[in-house]
Structures are given as C-alpha cells and as structure tokens.
Amino acid sequence: MRRPAALAAIGAATALLLAGCATPTPASPPDPQLAGTWHLVQATERGTTVASGAEEITLTIGSAKNTGGSSPCSFYHASIRGGLGAIFIDAAILERGADCSDESLLHIDDQYIAALSATTVASIDDGVLVLSSPDSSLVYIKPTASSLGTLQNTTWSLVEPPNLRDSTSVRLTFGTHNELTITTSCSQSIAHYLLVEDIIILRGVQESDEGSRACTSADREARDVLTGQLTADVSAATIDGPATLVLTNRGNEQPMLWRAS
C-alpha cells in the first residue's frame, strides 16, 4: 500500500532537527501561511517522544498577539513574532482543567508549552507545519476537505482480520461532525477523528457497554485490539472500489478490511 505524501512528510519532518536562524524584528507579523488551526501529531524533545498525536493539542494562529490553543489539560495563550524561517513564540497557560490532576497529562502539558516557547524555526512542507528549536520539534497538520469526506454518514462492517469478526460483530459509523462510532454486539466506543488527505487520526475514545448482550472475554479482547489498532499512531485509509474501506495502522502496517453496510 502506498504511503501518503503527507504521512511521508511527517516522518521526514520529525527526523529533522533545525537550528535557529536570524532574529525577526519585534514588529513582524506572523506569515499568512501559518494562519489557522493546527493539530499536533507528534512532539519530540532531545529525540524522545513527548506527545504522539493521541492527545488533543491545537495551535490557532491568528495575529501577532492573537494566538493560542488547547493542550492536554489546559488552554493557553501565545504571542508570535516572525513567520516561515525565523520565529519566536511566547506561550503561557491561561487555565488549567480538572484533567490536570492526572500527572501524566500535566507533564505532557508542561513539556508542550516549554517546547512551543522555545521555538526558533517554522517550516511548512506538503501541508505539514514544523516548529522547532535545537532541542525540540513540534509537528502539526491542518484538517482539510478530502476525497474521504464521502465517509461522512456511512457505516462499515469489519471483514478482516477474521479473529475480530468471529468474536463480535463490529461496525464503524462516520458522523457529520468528525465523530466516529465503533459498535460491537456488546459495546460502543465514540471517538473524534481528523482527516488530512488519506490520514485518519482518532482522539478521545470513550467506551461503554451498551450492546444487546453482556460482553464476553473474547468480545472485550476484540474490542481492545480494534480500538488499539485504530488509535495507536496515525492510520492511513484508502477506498478500494465503491464499497470497500481499508484502514492501515502506521505502526505495524496491519490492514483492516471493511465493507459498506
């Protein structure tokens, strides 16, 4: 299966460690190409992954003094000077949420804000935004309309791998507001998804037992494998013919085959 261009750009960008450039003048506004809301897909610091893209982290760039977003458990404000090439961002937490009681989320939160504030270089390659410093790299994508927009208001039944199908009846339903429902005969999971070209990123999966019968151990195992496969790392999606959907996890390259229902 071909690797999407944007996905390849993400891999190339995260491997690149950029050095600082010349200091922009304090009055320079952000480059218009940076404007809009960007979603973080990977953050690294000194070669170690800080955030993998499963966390809901956004950056909205409006003007030099109207920039900010959401991190795993907080909202933040930022000022920005410069543009593509040399850039300086000063970020600070506006409000901590209740989820910050989770020390792991709080740690990601603090590391992200620190990395954002340390940014010295901005680059865009094939729609992928990279904000970097000598020690860190933040990689973002911006959701766009794509051919996979036809997934909205569609339902798909799992065909392969058969071990999941044999354990439980599994369906995917794509909603109109970036909401994906994963349904088995004994449970339901709801996640928000982003589409960028043929890349799907699922976030915030919430599970509940709402099926027509009690979940067996095989059902629970199948559900865990399925949700893990869909949410771990970035998945590529291709439509093969009018009624077949193939989802492939980037981490293990294992495809899942679905039929329209």
Protein Blocks (a to p, Z undefined) as FASTA:
>chain_A
ZZdfklmmmmmmmmpccdddddddfklccdfklgccdddfbdceehiafbgolaccdddd
fbfmlgcdddfkbccddddeddehiaddddddfbdcfklmpmklmmmmmmmmmmmmmpcb
dcdeehiacdddfkbccddddddddfklmmgopacddfbdfklmmmpccdddddfkopac
dddfkbccddddddehjaccdehiacddfbfbdcdfklmmmmmmmmmmmmgojddddded
jkbccdddfklopacddddZZ
